[in-house]
């Protein structure tokens, strides 16, 4: 499903009066992005001050040998269990906040789809131990978290951990998110 939206038809000012429903949703999605981006900046500063990792964990493909993967099917996955990325760790931080402002157009399109209740394609996840890593659907995960969804529909591939190796250690991000919401509203 291709999401297309013309950003040039709308101003940056909030809608007034009898605004079109699509314009109201656009401004709400745009506001969600700005809020997520700002919370990400605050979160990264807080994590640096507390000596905790700021970056989204990258999946080390060397850790799991080829042929040790199996398709686990489509399922609802808790968003708090998604802890890393296969290849986009530089675009989102450890809380899946966007790290670059140029991610806004695609992010806002996805958030608009969530706000309108449109179905989006399932994301693709890799499960290693109890952690999930995003292969495809980073914007959908980030926007779903901003829209306060609890789960997301995903196609899951499970990578087996070779004997003698441990699953990647990833600290939980939920307490930092709750702490920031308590401090900053």
Secondary structure, 3 states (H helix, E strand, C coil): CCCCCCHHHCCCCCCCCCCCHHHHHHHHHHHHHHHHHHHHHHHHHHHHHCCCCCECEECCHHHCCCCCEEEEEEEEEEHHHEEEECCCCCCEECCCCECCHHHHHHHHHHHHHHHHCCCCCCEEEEEECCEEEEEECHHHHHHHHHCCCCEEEEEEEEECCCCCCCCCCCCCCHHHHHHHHHHHC
